[in-house]
Amino acid sequence: MRPKWLSRIIDYIRGRDPVAEYLAWLSSYGRVTEGRILDSQQDDTGTTTVYYRYKIANVDYETSQKLKPEQLGNGQVYTPGSSVMVRFDPRNPGSSILP
């Protein structure tokens, strides 16, 4: 088995981005649950970050995500208190994304 650092170098040389590939997989194939927006915050550069909570197997998870430009068009969906669809990794429920 290759050391992790060597795998990262090989991925870099090949032009692969494993994090982007994982997020694309999660967005398409992750399991779906309901979440609730807790708060949203906009920084000086105009980037909006939303904080949300969801529950899997009676365990509460809280996390945040920076919204993509196409998500900002649906700003009313991400207002505090609103219900949203959350996609999560069934093998690691703490990993989630707002599609």
Backbone as a chain_set.jsonl record, in Angstrom:
{"seq": "MRPKWLSRIIDYIRGRDPVAEYLAWLSSYGRVTEGRILDSQQDDTGTTTVYYRYKIANVDYETSQKLKPEQLGNGQVYTPGSSVMVRFDPRNPGSSILP", "coords": {"N": [[0.836, -1.18, 0.0], [0.498, 2.218, -0.831], [2.073, 5.081, 0.654], [0.188, 7.773, 2.111], [1.007, 10.383, 1.427], [2.358, 9.97, -0.95], [0.324, 9.133, -2.632], [-1.125, 11.511, -2.781], [0.692, 13.15, -4.179], [0.823, 11.801, -6.631], [-1.855, 12.055, -7.453], [-1.907, 14.845, -7.737], [-0.087, 15.237, -9.839], [-1.439, 13.918, -11.886], [-3.561, 15.582, -12.126], [-5.866, 15.267, -10.681], [-8.475, 15.901, -8.335], [-9.197, 14.766, -5.431], [-10.902, 15.592, -3.342], [-12.817, 17.261, -4.575], [-13.917, 15.336, -6.264], [-15.046, 13.6, -4.372], [-16.969, 15.294, -3.185], [-18.613, 15.734, -5.395], [-19.561, 13.126, -5.787], [-20.928, 12.801, -3.368], [-22.89, 14.769, -3.6], [-24.403, 13.72, -5.664], [-24.976, 11.002, -5.042], [-25.22, 10.649, -2.303], [-26.983, 9.752, 0.722], [-30.256, 10.943, 1.535], [-31.56, 13.323, 3.785], [-33.518, 15.345, 6.044], [-32.777, 18.665, 6.924], [-32.127, 21.606, 8.948], [-31.764, 25.062, 8.588], [-29.619, 26.962, 10.532], [-28.265, 29.417, 10.752], [-26.998, 32.155, 8.769], [-24.254, 33.722, 7.142], [-22.51, 36.448, 5.772], [-19.459, 37.295, 4.303], [-16.816, 39.794, 3.826], [-16.041, 39.492, 1.172], [-18.283, 38.729, -0.125], [-19.002, 36.11, 0.022], [-21.245, 33.674, 1.079], [-21.947, 31.874, 3.961], [-23.631, 29.128, 5.261], [-25.053, 27.732, 8.173], [-26.014, 24.644, 9.38], [-28.182, 22.014, 10.66], [-28.695, 18.537, 11.144], [-30.14, 15.276, 11.643], [-29.131, 11.968, 12.221], [-29.803, 8.671, 12.891], [-30.569, 9.247, 15.554], [-28.542, 10.995, 16.321], [-27.346, 14.224, 16.513], [-26.057, 16.427, 14.089], [-24.081, 19.222, 13.367], [-23.041, 21.585, 11.041], [-21.294, 23.538, 8.523], [-21.456, 25.313, 5.384], [-20.098, 26.812, 2.511], [-21.896, 28.696, 0.227], [-22.469, 28.033, -3.222], [-22.364, 30.001, -6.278], [-24.672, 29.38, -7.862], [-26.377, 28.44, -5.937], [-26.842, 30.696, -4.458], [-28.709, 32.07, -5.912], [-31.083, 31.023, -5.095], [-31.649, 32.188, -2.608], [-33.691, 32.534, -0.673], [-34.249, 29.97, 0.126], [-32.298, 29.305, 1.903], [-32.64, 30.655, 4.322], [-32.503, 31.375, 7.849], [-34.004, 28.919, 9.908], [-35.402, 27.64, 7.929], [-36.318, 24.593, 6.227], [-34.221, 22.181, 4.737], [-32.858, 20.059, 2.142], [-30.509, 17.59, 2.838], [-27.606, 15.931, 1.871], [-25.834, 13.07, 2.794], [-22.984, 11.05, 3.713], [-23.393, 7.67, 4.091], [-21.509, 5.984, 5.295], [-20.014, 7.708, 6.738], [-21.556, 9.722, 8.517], [-21.132, 12.328, 9.383], [-20.146, 13.734, 7.277], [-21.427, 15.866, 4.966], [-23.549, 17.611, 2.599], [-25.137, 20.434, 1.145], [-27.097, 20.167, -1.519]], "CA": [[0.0, 0.0, 0.0], [1.274, 3.452, -0.936], [1.861, 6.082, 1.703], [-0.802, 8.786, 1.738], [1.651, 11.531, 0.791], [2.688, 9.592, -2.318], [-0.947, 9.167, -3.376], [-1.444, 12.928, -3.042], [1.581, 13.642, -5.241], [0.386, 11.185, -7.886], [-3.104, 12.728, -7.822], [-1.57, 16.195, -8.182], [0.533, 15.135, -11.167], [-2.487, 13.515, -12.834], [-4.569, 16.636, -12.218], [-7.073, 14.846, -9.974], [-8.797, 16.546, -7.07], [-10.039, 13.786, -4.736], [-11.935, 16.26, -2.537], [-13.88, 17.659, -5.506], [-14.567, 14.108, -6.715], [-15.87, 13.112, -3.268], [-18.125, 16.182, -3.052], [-19.499, 15.452, -6.532], [-20.22, 11.858, -5.476], [-21.85, 13.047, -2.262], [-23.998, 15.558, -4.128], [-25.217, 12.899, -6.552], [-25.34, 9.681, -4.553], [-25.345, 10.585, -0.856], [-28.334, 9.546, 1.236], [-30.968, 12.202, 1.744], [-32.305, 13.55, 5.013], [-33.979, 16.729, 6.193], [-31.993, 19.488, 7.839], [-32.68, 22.924, 9.237], [-30.781, 26.145, 8.575], [-29.506, 27.633, 11.821], [-27.819, 30.796, 10.58], [-26.217, 32.425, 7.565], [-23.329, 34.825, 7.363], [-21.847, 36.886, 4.552], [-18.212, 37.985, 4.631], [-16.49, 40.986, 3.042], [-15.874, 39.154, -0.244], [-19.585, 38.362, -0.67], [-19.234, 34.676, 0.191], [-22.239, 33.366, 2.105], [-21.805, 30.598, 4.65], [-24.82, 28.737, 6.02], [-24.846, 26.765, 9.236], [-27.215, 23.822, 9.396], [-28.228, 20.865, 11.561], [-29.485, 17.395, 10.706], [-30.092, 14.168, 12.595], [-29.01, 10.624, 11.661], [-29.799, 7.638, 13.931], [-30.671, 9.95, 16.842], [-27.344, 11.785, 16.584], [-27.414, 15.54, 15.869], [-24.849, 16.921, 13.44], [-24.098, 20.627, 12.974], [-21.911, 21.885, 10.163], [-21.476, 24.734, 7.705], [-21.073, 25.177, 3.98], [-20.107, 28.027, 1.709], [-22.817, 28.51, -0.896], [-21.987, 28.265, -4.581], [-23.143, 31.066, -6.921], [-25.992, 28.922, -8.298], [-27.207, 28.312, -4.745], [-27.195, 32.038, -3.998], [-29.913, 32.479, -6.638], [-32.213, 30.551, -4.293], [-31.335, 32.676, -1.274], [-34.789, 32.357, 0.276], [-34.224, 28.588, 0.597], [-31.276, 29.182, 2.938], [-32.871, 31.572, 5.432], [-32.541, 30.667, 9.137], [-35.267, 28.289, 10.267], [-36.004, 26.902, 6.818], [-35.999, 23.187, 6.081], [-33.449, 21.938, 3.521], [-32.435, 18.691, 1.86], [-29.099, 17.36, 3.13], [-27.084, 14.647, 1.412], [-24.749, 12.676, 3.681], [-22.299, 9.799, 3.428], [-23.851, 6.694, 5.079], [-20.359, 5.424, 6.007], [-19.487, 8.77, 7.593], [-22.692, 10.65, 8.535], [-20.697, 13.691, 9.655], [-19.831, 14.374, 5.989], [-22.695, 16.189, 4.31], [-23.537, 18.726, 1.648], [-26.429, 20.951, 0.69], [-26.994, 20.162, -2.992]], "C": [[0.888, 1.253, 0.0], [1.04, 4.348, 0.272], [0.912, 7.174, 1.186], [-0.164, 9.966, 1.003], [1.998, 11.225, -0.666], [1.427, 9.597, -3.188], [-1.342, 10.6, -3.719], [-0.589, 13.502, -4.162], [1.15, 13.085, -6.591], [-0.916, 11.826, -8.369], [-2.83, 14.126, -8.362], [-0.984, 16.175, -9.591], [-0.506, 14.787, -12.223], [-3.582, 14.568, -12.981], [-5.881, 16.272, -11.545], [-7.234, 15.649, -8.692], [-9.738, 15.619, -6.31], [-11.149, 14.426, -3.901], [-13.106, 16.671, -3.425], [-14.629, 16.429, -6.012], [-15.487, 13.552, -5.632], [-17.119, 13.985, -3.104], [-19.11, 15.989, -4.198], [-20.254, 14.143, -6.305], [-21.281, 12.063, -4.409], [-23.085, 13.801, -2.737], [-24.937, 14.727, -4.989], [-25.777, 11.65, -5.881], [-25.48, 9.565, -3.035], [-26.793, 10.351, -0.446], [-28.941, 10.885, 1.605], [-31.659, 12.201, 3.104], [-32.723, 15.013, 5.059], [-33.095, 17.431, 7.213], [-32.666, 20.825, 8.045], [-31.544, 23.933, 9.277], [-30.795, 26.835, 9.934], [-29.191, 29.113, 11.666], [-27.134, 30.927, 9.228], [-25.399, 33.675, 7.808], [-22.646, 35.157, 6.047], [-20.589, 37.648, 4.944], [-17.969, 39.157, 3.688], [-16.374, 40.712, 1.549], [-17.196, 38.764, -0.902], [-19.894, 36.886, -0.583], [-20.215, 34.46, 1.335], [-22.005, 31.965, 2.651], [-23.08, 30.327, 5.419], [-24.415, 27.671, 7.029], [-26.128, 25.965, 9.356], [-27.047, 22.622, 10.308], [-29.087, 19.782, 10.924], [-29.275, 16.254, 11.69], [-30.06, 12.844, 11.838], [-28.908, 9.654, 12.832], [-29.732, 8.259, 15.332], [-29.394, 10.675, 17.265], [-27.482, 13.088, 15.811], [-26.051, 15.919, 15.313], [-25.062, 18.382, 13.092], [-22.857, 20.892, 12.148], [-22.21, 23.157, 9.381], [-21.022, 24.449, 6.282], [-21.104, 26.547, 3.333], [-20.991, 27.769, 0.496], [-22.144, 28.825, -2.214], [-22.843, 29.351, -5.224], [-24.532, 30.623, -7.37], [-26.934, 28.724, -7.106], [-27.654, 29.68, -4.231], [-28.428, 32.577, -4.714], [-31.178, 32.064, -5.912], [-32.013, 30.957, -2.837], [-32.43, 32.453, -0.253], [-34.835, 30.941, 0.831], [-33.308, 28.459, 1.814], [-31.43, 30.208, 4.061], [-32.953, 30.785, 6.739], [-33.945, 30.166, 9.474], [-35.887, 27.467, 9.159], [-35.489, 25.462, 6.775], [-35.3, 22.977, 4.734], [-33.15, 20.452, 3.375], [-30.925, 18.603, 2.102], [-28.72, 15.995, 2.572], [-25.873, 14.317, 2.28], [-24.186, 11.325, 3.251], [-22.731, 8.772, 4.475], [-22.708, 6.039, 5.863], [-19.735, 6.421, 6.969], [-20.546, 9.872, 7.666], [-22.318, 12.095, 8.845], [-20.313, 14.438, 8.393], [-21.14, 14.605, 5.253], [-22.514, 17.387, 3.401], [-24.979, 19.159, 1.4], [-26.358, 21.03, -0.812], [-27.652, 21.38, -3.628]], "O": [[1.881, 1.336, 0.723], [-0.051, 4.372, 0.84], [0.851, 7.451, -0.012], [-0.746, 10.488, 0.052], [1.94, 12.111, -1.519], [1.466, 10.019, -4.344], [-1.835, 10.87, -4.814], [-1.084, 14.256, -5.0], [1.117, 13.812, -7.584], [-1.065, 12.11, -9.558], [-3.452, 14.548, -9.337], [-1.344, 16.998, -10.433], [-0.456, 15.307, -13.337], [-4.434, 14.458, -13.862], [-6.905, 16.902, -11.809], [-6.254, 16.025, -8.049], [-10.951, 15.671, -6.516], [-12.229, 13.85, -3.771], [-14.262, 16.453, -3.065], [-15.849, 16.473, -6.173], [-16.585, 13.083, -5.932], [-18.214, 13.459, -2.903], [-20.32, 16.074, -3.991], [-21.447, 14.055, -6.594], [-22.398, 11.561, -4.528], [-24.201, 13.498, -2.316], [-26.137, 14.998, -5.04], [-26.926, 11.278, -6.123], [-25.822, 8.496, -2.53], [-27.718, 10.707, -1.176], [-28.235, 11.835, 1.942], [-32.26, 11.208, 3.513], [-32.326, 15.813, 4.212], [-32.717, 16.854, 8.232], [-33.661, 21.138, 7.391], [-30.509, 23.707, 9.904], [-31.848, 27.241, 10.425], [-29.767, 29.958, 12.351], [-26.74, 29.932, 8.62], [-25.787, 34.563, 8.567], [-22.252, 34.263, 5.297], [-20.628, 38.531, 5.801], [-18.814, 39.474, 2.851], [-16.59, 41.615, 0.741], [-17.233, 38.497, -2.103], [-20.938, 36.444, -1.063], [-20.036, 34.998, 2.428], [-21.882, 30.999, 1.897], [-23.564, 31.193, 6.149], [-23.556, 26.829, 6.768], [-27.214, 26.54, 9.427], [-25.934, 22.254, 10.683], [-30.077, 20.07, 10.251], [-28.331, 16.274, 12.48], [-30.858, 12.621, 10.928], [-28.025, 9.796, 13.677], [-28.937, 7.841, 16.174], [-29.196, 10.936, 18.452], [-27.707, 13.074, 14.601], [-25.026, 15.755, 15.975], [-26.118, 18.745, 12.574], [-21.756, 20.476, 12.51], [-23.259, 23.774, 9.561], [-20.309, 23.482, 6.015], [-22.013, 27.342, 3.571], [-20.852, 26.75, -0.179], [-21.351, 29.76, -2.316], [-23.954, 29.601, -4.755], [-25.482, 31.4, -7.274], [-28.151, 28.829, -7.253], [-28.725, 29.803, -3.637], [-29.121, 33.446, -4.184], [-32.229, 32.68, -6.089], [-32.195, 30.139, -1.934], [-32.139, 32.209, 0.918], [-35.402, 30.723, 1.901], [-33.524, 27.594, 2.663], [-30.44, 30.586, 4.686], [-33.423, 29.647, 6.742], [-34.932, 30.89, 9.344], [-36.799, 26.679, 9.408], [-34.382, 25.163, 7.223], [-35.727, 23.522, 3.716], [-33.184, 19.693, 4.343], [-30.163, 19.444, 1.626], [-29.434, 15.015, 2.78], [-24.996, 15.156, 2.485], [-24.828, 10.565, 2.527], [-22.46, 8.979, 5.658], [-22.921, 5.584, 6.987], [-19.019, 6.043, 7.896], [-20.443, 10.864, 6.944], [-23.113, 13.0, 8.593], [-20.166, 15.659, 8.426], [-21.871, 13.661, 4.953], [-21.493, 18.074, 3.423], [-25.907, 18.352, 1.443], [-25.635, 21.869, -1.348], [-27.647, 21.516, -4.852]]}, "num_chains": 1, "name": "protein.A"}
